[in-house]
């Protein structure tokens, strides 16, 4: 099995539209949650969201091409372009048939569905856009990345709800391990802050109705009341170690383990004993050939819902035993909300930066401990320990669990 390394990263997020801005804002503990402005929320219980600001697709792609993409595809193409540039990957010198794409979206475009459904009802079926289907379907993020950059290898779209980004990167890792590709552009993207998206998740009682941005997304806090909808994209360049070394790439970190399991329990709730998520973490750890005690940090799914945070805590205890109490556990969602299909990819990037800089960000807003949830949820940033191994967890509706294990790269 080939070794797989990370050589490039790109991001579009509520905390910034490039890696440096995002990471500096993470370290500054900025919370990107604000009043929702995309539509009138008068009739909605939900008033807050984590929106992407100052995104101009023309900075990343031809304006005509951008008009044929919905926002989730634009985010993916932009983040992929950043990652390719960060990796200094000269596509003209590469074999395009050996470069693949694995970029997923949990939903696709609700904007296109809402807009054309309104046309259908008001003006009839002949007024529905000829591009409705290719604009709305979730695989178009991966397709548009491949088309924009001329990538002719394997091109797939994983859809596992909130675990989409993690599974997309995990599957890309497998493709390289098995020599089906030399390079994979991998990640997740989402843009579902729409009337239907907010109403749907609100009907599930999954979203918080809090109006104070500082107390809205508060993973592991006793007063947590639901997640805050976010949006954006995270994309990384994965390469075989041999390919990266041969072209003199700057290796950022190594991906050494991937675990994927199913709870087979409930369509929205994780398994109460945390068994599925625990097995995913242990699969990743075992693949890396290390012991649970070697892991320094877990970037939790940490949605700020009652069930997720409690059951994920149980899963960490189940996987790590007494070592769970020595881990730093945090949730990036405390600052950027829940990016759904993009969440795992953005949180994977956070883990890469953490092992590169030995910096574990705070779970911002965490104040009030909850019974049974007694781990170190990183109330303040951790800068005093070596971070050699970090795990990124994602748990998706349907019982999908995914864990990625990042290792510090030391030449």
C-alpha positions as CSV (number, residue, x, y, z in Angstrom):
1,X,0.0,0.0,0.0
2,X,1.4,3.4,-1.0
3,X,2.0,6.1,1.6
4,X,-0.2,9.2,1.2
5,X,0.8,12.7,2.0
6,X,-0.9,16.1,1.9
7,X,0.7,18.8,-0.2
8,X,-1.9,21.5,-0.7
9,X,-5.0,23.0,1.0
10,X,-7.7,25.4,0.0
11,X,-10.7,26.7,1.8
12,X,-13.8,28.9,1.4
13,X,-15.3,29.4,4.9
14,X,-17.3,31.7,7.2
15,X,-13.9,32.6,8.8
16,X,-12.1,33.5,5.6
17,X,-11.7,32.5,2.0
18,X,-8.0,31.3,2.1
19,X,-6.0,29.1,4.4
20,X,-4.1,31.9,6.2
21,X,-7.1,34.1,6.9
22,X,-9.1,31.1,8.1
23,X,-6.3,29.8,10.4
24,X,-5.5,33.3,11.8
25,X,-9.1,33.8,12.7
26,X,-9.3,30.3,14.3
27,X,-6.3,31.3,16.4
28,X,-7.9,34.6,17.3
29,X,-11.0,32.6,18.4
30,X,-13.3,34.6,16.2
31,X,-16.9,33.4,15.9
32,X,-18.3,33.7,12.4
33,X,-22.0,33.3,13.5
34,X,-24.1,36.3,12.7
35,X,-27.8,37.2,11.9
36,X,-28.9,35.3,8.7
37,X,-29.2,37.8,5.8
38,X,-29.8,35.6,2.8
39,X,-33.6,35.8,3.2
40,X,-36.2,37.2,5.6
41,X,-36.3,35.2,8.8
42,X,-39.4,36.8,10.3
43,X,-41.4,33.6,10.2
44,X,-38.5,31.3,11.2
45,X,-37.4,30.4,14.7
46,X,-33.8,30.3,13.4
47,X,-32.2,33.7,13.2
48,X,-28.4,33.0,12.9
49,X,-26.1,31.3,10.4
50,X,-22.4,31.2,9.5
51,X,-22.4,32.7,6.0
52,X,-19.5,33.1,3.6
53,X,-18.6,36.7,3.2
54,X,-16.9,38.5,0.3
55,X,-16.8,35.5,-2.1
56,X,-16.4,36.6,-5.7
57,X,-16.4,33.6,-8.1
58,X,-14.7,35.6,-10.8
59,X,-11.5,35.6,-8.8
60,X,-11.3,31.8,-9.3
61,X,-13.0,31.0,-12.6
62,X,-14.3,32.4,-15.8
63,X,-17.4,34.5,-15.2
64,X,-19.3,32.6,-17.9
65,X,-18.4,29.3,-16.4
66,X,-19.4,30.5,-12.9
67,X,-22.9,31.4,-14.2
68,X,-23.4,27.7,-15.0
69,X,-22.5,26.6,-11.5
70,X,-24.5,26.9,-8.3
71,X,-22.8,28.2,-5.2
72,X,-21.7,24.8,-3.8
73,X,-19.9,24.1,-7.1
74,X,-18.3,27.5,-7.2
75,X,-17.0,27.1,-3.6
76,X,-15.5,23.7,-4.6
77,X,-13.8,25.0,-7.7
78,X,-12.4,27.9,-5.8
79,X,-11.1,25.8,-2.9
80,X,-9.6,23.3,-5.3
81,X,-7.8,26.0,-7.2
82,X,-6.3,27.2,-4.0
83,X,-5.2,23.7,-3.0
84,X,-3.6,23.1,-6.4
85,X,-1.7,26.4,-6.2
86,X,-0.7,25.7,-2.7
87,X,0.7,22.3,-3.7
88,X,2.6,24.0,-6.6
89,X,1.2,21.3,-8.8
90,X,2.0,22.1,-12.4
91,X,-0.9,20.5,-14.3
92,X,0.8,21.0,-17.7
93,X,3.6,18.7,-16.6
94,X,1.4,16.1,-15.0
95,X,-0.4,13.1,-16.5
96,X,-4.0,14.3,-16.1
97,X,-5.2,10.7,-16.3
98,X,-3.5,10.0,-13.0
99,X,-5.1,12.9,-11.2
100,X,-8.5,12.3,-9.8
101,X,-11.2,14.2,-7.9
102,X,-13.2,13.1,-4.9
103,X,-15.3,16.1,-3.8
104,X,-18.7,15.6,-2.3
105,X,-21.7,17.6,-1.3
106,X,-24.3,16.3,1.1
107,X,-27.2,18.2,-0.6
108,X,-26.3,19.9,-3.8
109,X,-28.2,23.1,-4.7
110,X,-31.3,23.8,-2.8
111,X,-31.2,27.3,-4.4
112,X,-31.8,25.8,-7.9
113,X,-34.6,23.6,-6.6
114,X,-36.4,26.5,-4.8
115,X,-36.0,28.9,-7.7
116,X,-37.2,26.5,-10.4
117,X,-40.0,25.0,-8.3
118,X,-41.4,28.6,-7.9
119,X,-41.2,29.0,-11.7
120,X,-43.0,25.7,-12.2
121,X,-45.9,26.7,-9.9
122,X,-46.2,30.2,-11.2
123,X,-45.4,29.9,-14.9
124,X,-45.6,26.2,-15.8
125,X,-43.2,23.4,-16.7
126,X,-41.9,25.1,-19.9
127,X,-40.3,27.8,-17.8
128,X,-38.1,25.5,-15.8
129,X,-34.5,26.1,-16.6
130,X,-32.8,23.7,-19.1
131,X,-29.8,23.7,-16.6
132,X,-31.8,22.9,-13.5
133,X,-30.7,19.3,-13.2
134,X,-26.9,19.8,-13.9
135,X,-27.0,22.8,-11.6
136,X,-28.6,21.1,-8.6
137,X,-27.2,17.6,-8.5
138,X,-24.5,17.0,-5.9
139,X,-21.9,15.4,-8.2
140,X,-21.5,18.6,-10.1
141,X,-19.0,19.9,-7.6
142,X,-16.6,17.1,-8.5
143,X,-17.5,17.4,-12.1
144,X,-16.9,21.1,-12.3
145,X,-13.5,20.8,-10.5
146,X,-12.4,18.1,-13.0
147,X,-13.6,20.2,-16.0
148,X,-12.1,23.5,-14.7
149,X,-8.6,21.9,-14.1
150,X,-8.6,19.2,-16.8
151,X,-8.4,16.3,-14.4
152,X,-9.1,13.0,-16.2
153,X,-8.6,10.4,-13.5
154,X,-11.2,8.9,-11.2
155,X,-13.9,11.4,-10.4
156,X,-16.4,10.6,-7.7
157,X,-18.9,12.2,-5.4
158,X,-19.5,10.7,-2.0
159,X,-22.8,11.6,-0.3
160,X,-23.0,10.7,3.4
161,X,-24.7,13.7,4.8
162,X,-22.5,15.4,7.4
163,X,-19.7,12.8,6.9
164,X,-19.4,13.6,3.2
165,X,-16.1,15.6,3.3
166,X,-14.4,13.0,5.5
167,X,-15.5,10.0,3.4
168,X,-14.5,11.9,0.2
169,X,-11.0,12.4,1.6
170,X,-10.9,8.8,2.9
171,X,-11.9,7.3,-0.4
172,X,-9.3,9.5,-2.2
173,X,-6.7,8.1,0.2
174,X,-7.7,4.6,-0.7
175,X,-7.4,5.3,-4.5
176,X,-3.9,6.4,-4.0
177,X,-3.0,3.6,-1.7
178,X,-4.2,1.1,-4.3
179,X,-2.4,2.9,-7.1
180,X,-5.5,4.0,-8.9
181,X,-4.2,7.6,-8.9
182,X,-1.0,9.5,-8.1
183,X,-2.8,12.6,-7.0
184,X,-6.3,13.2,-5.7
185,X,-8.1,16.6,-5.3
186,X,-10.4,15.8,-2.3
187,X,-12.8,17.4,0.0
188,X,-16.4,18.6,0.6
189,X,-18.6,21.6,-0.2
190,X,-22.0,22.9,0.8
191,X,-24.2,25.9,0.4
192,X,-27.6,25.1,2.0
193,X,-28.5,28.2,3.9
194,X,-31.8,28.7,2.1
195,X,-35.4,28.9,3.3
196,X,-36.0,25.2,2.6
197,X,-32.7,24.2,4.2
198,X,-33.3,26.2,7.3
199,X,-36.9,25.1,7.6
200,X,-36.1,21.5,7.0
201,X,-33.4,21.2,9.7
202,X,-35.5,23.4,12.0
203,X,-38.4,21.0,11.7
204,X,-36.0,18.2,12.9
205,X,-35.3,20.4,15.9
206,X,-31.6,20.1,14.9
207,X,-31.0,23.9,14.7
208,X,-30.6,26.2,17.6
209,X,-33.0,29.1,18.0
210,X,-30.5,31.0,20.1
211,X,-30.1,34.7,19.1
212,X,-26.8,35.4,20.9
213,X,-24.0,34.4,18.4
214,X,-21.6,33.7,21.4
215,X,-24.0,31.2,22.9
216,X,-25.4,29.6,19.7
217,X,-22.9,27.0,18.6
218,X,-21.5,25.8,22.0
219,X,-20.4,22.1,21.6
220,X,-20.2,20.1,24.8
221,X,-21.7,22.9,26.9
222,X,-24.6,22.0,29.1
223,X,-26.7,24.8,27.5
224,X,-26.2,23.6,23.9
225,X,-29.5,23.6,22.0
226,X,-28.7,22.6,18.4
227,X,-26.3,23.5,15.6
228,X,-25.9,26.6,13.5
229,X,-26.0,26.2,9.7
230,X,-22.7,27.1,8.0
231,X,-21.4,26.9,4.4
232,X,-18.2,26.7,2.5
233,X,-15.7,24.2,1.1
234,X,-12.5,22.5,2.1
235,X,-10.2,20.8,-0.5
236,X,-6.8,19.1,-0.1
237,X,-4.3,17.7,-2.5
238,X,-3.4,14.2,-1.6
239,X,-0.4,12.5,-3.3
240,X,1.5,9.3,-3.1
241,X,4.7,9.8,-1.2
242,X,6.8,8.8,-4.2
243,X,5.0,11.2,-6.5
244,X,5.4,14.1,-4.1
245,X,9.1,13.4,-3.4
246,X,9.8,13.0,-7.1
247,X,8.5,16.4,-8.0
248,X,10.0,18.1,-4.9
249,X,6.7,18.9,-3.3
250,X,6.4,20.6,0.1
251,X,4.8,17.9,2.3
252,X,2.5,19.3,4.9
253,X,1.5,16.2,6.8
254,X,0.8,12.5,6.2
255,X,-2.6,10.7,6.1
256,X,-2.0,7.4,7.8
257,X,-5.4,6.0,8.8
258,X,-9.0,6.0,7.7
259,X,-12.0,4.4,9.4
260,X,-15.6,4.2,8.1
261,X,-18.5,2.4,9.9
262,X,-22.2,2.5,10.2
263,X,-24.3,2.6,13.4
264,X,-27.3,0.8,11.7
265,X,-29.3,2.4,14.5
266,X,-31.3,5.5,13.6
267,X,-31.7,7.9,10.7
268,X,-30.7,11.0,12.6
269,X,-29.3,10.0,16.0
270,X,-25.9,8.5,16.6
271,X,-25.8,5.1,18.4
272,X,-26.2,5.9,22.1
273,X,-23.2,3.9,23.3
274,X,-20.9,5.5,20.7
275,X,-19.8,2.1,19.3
276,X,-19.9,3.0,15.6
277,X,-17.8,6.1,15.9
278,X,-15.4,4.3,18.3
279,X,-14.9,1.6,15.8
280,X,-14.1,4.1,13.0
281,X,-11.5,5.8,15.2
282,X,-9.9,2.4,16.1
283,X,-9.9,1.3,12.4
284,X,-7.9,4.5,11.6
285,X,-5.5,3.9,14.5
286,X,-5.0,0.3,13.7
287,X,-4.3,1.0,10.1
288,X,-1.6,3.5,11.1
289,X,0.1,0.8,13.2
290,X,0.0,2.9,16.4
291,X,-1.7,2.6,19.8
292,X,-4.6,4.8,21.0
293,X,-2.2,6.3,23.5
294,X,-0.2,7.8,20.7
295,X,-3.0,10.1,19.6
296,X,-2.7,13.6,20.9
297,X,-5.9,15.3,19.7
298,X,-9.4,14.6,18.5
299,X,-11.2,17.2,16.4
300,X,-14.7,16.0,17.2
301,X,-17.8,16.2,15.1
302,X,-19.1,18.3,18.0
303,X,-22.3,19.7,16.5
304,X,-23.7,21.4,19.7
305,X,-26.8,19.1,19.7
306,X,-27.6,17.1,22.8
307,X,-27.4,13.7,21.3
308,X,-24.2,14.1,19.2
309,X,-22.0,15.6,21.8
310,X,-23.0,13.2,24.5
311,X,-22.8,10.1,22.3
312,X,-19.6,11.2,20.7
313,X,-18.0,11.7,24.1
314,X,-19.0,8.1,24.9
315,X,-17.4,7.0,21.6
316,X,-14.1,8.7,22.5
317,X,-14.1,7.0,25.9
318,X,-14.9,3.7,24.3
319,X,-12.0,4.0,21.8
320,X,-9.4,5.4,24.1
321,X,-10.2,4.1,27.5
322,X,-8.3,6.1,30.2
323,X,-6.3,7.9,27.6
324,X,-9.4,9.7,26.6
325,X,-8.8,12.0,29.6
326,X,-5.3,12.9,28.4
327,X,-6.6,13.9,24.9
328,X,-7.4,17.4,23.8
329,X,-10.9,17.3,22.3
330,X,-12.4,20.3,20.5
331,X,-15.0,21.3,17.9
332,X,-14.2,23.8,15.1
333,X,-18.0,24.2,14.7
334,X,-17.9,26.4,17.8
335,X,-16.6,29.1,15.5
336,X,-17.9,28.3,12.0
337,X,-21.1,26.4,12.7
338,X,-21.9,23.2,10.9
339,X,-20.8,23.1,7.2
340,X,-22.7,19.8,6.6
341,X,-21.0,18.0,3.7
342,X,-18.0,20.4,3.9
343,X,-17.5,20.1,7.6
344,X,-15.2,17.0,7.6
345,X,-12.9,18.5,5.0
346,X,-12.6,21.9,6.8
347,X,-12.0,20.1,10.1
348,X,-9.4,17.8,8.4
349,X,-7.5,21.0,7.3
350,X,-7.7,22.2,10.9
351,X,-6.0,19.0,12.0
352,X,-3.3,19.4,9.4
353,X,-2.5,22.9,10.7
354,X,-2.6,21.6,14.2
355,X,0.1,19.0,13.6
356,X,2.1,21.4,11.6
357,X,2.1,24.1,14.3
358,X,1.5,22.2,17.5
359,X,-1.5,24.3,18.1
360,X,-4.9,23.0,19.2
361,X,-7.7,25.6,19.1
362,X,-10.2,26.3,21.8
363,X,-13.8,25.1,21.7
364,X,-14.9,28.7,21.8
365,X,-18.0,29.4,23.9
366,X,-17.6,26.3,26.1
367,X,-18.4,27.4,29.6
368,X,-20.7,25.0,31.5
369,X,-19.7,21.4,31.9
370,X,-22.4,18.7,31.5
371,X,-22.8,15.6,33.5
372,X,-21.0,12.5,32.0
373,X,-19.2,14.8,29.5
374,X,-16.0,15.1,31.5
375,X,-13.2,15.1,28.9
376,X,-10.8,18.0,28.1
377,X,-12.8,19.9,25.6
378,X,-10.0,22.5,25.3
379,X,-11.5,25.6,26.9
380,X,-8.4,27.5,26.1
381,X,-6.0,27.0,23.2
382,X,-3.3,24.3,23.8
383,X,0.2,25.4,22.7
384,X,2.3,23.5,25.2
385,X,2.3,20.0,23.7
386,X,3.7,18.2,20.7
387,X,0.9,17.2,18.3
388,X,2.1,14.2,16.4
389,X,-1.2,12.5,15.7
390,X,-4.7,14.1,15.3
391,X,-8.0,12.5,14.4
392,X,-10.8,14.2,12.6
393,X,-14.3,12.7,13.2
394,X,-17.5,13.1,11.2
395,X,-20.9,11.5,11.9
396,X,-23.7,11.8,9.4
397,X,-27.4,11.2,9.3
398,X,-28.1,7.6,8.4
399,X,-25.5,6.4,10.9
400,X,-22.4,7.1,8.8
401,X,-19.2,7.5,10.8
402,X,-15.8,8.5,9.4
403,X,-12.4,9.1,11.0
404,X,-9.2,10.4,9.4
405,X,-5.8,10.1,11.2
406,X,-3.2,12.8,10.4
407,X,0.5,12.3,11.3
408,X,3.1,15.0,11.6
409,X,5.6,14.8,8.7
410,X,9.2,14.8,9.7
411,X,11.2,14.6,6.4
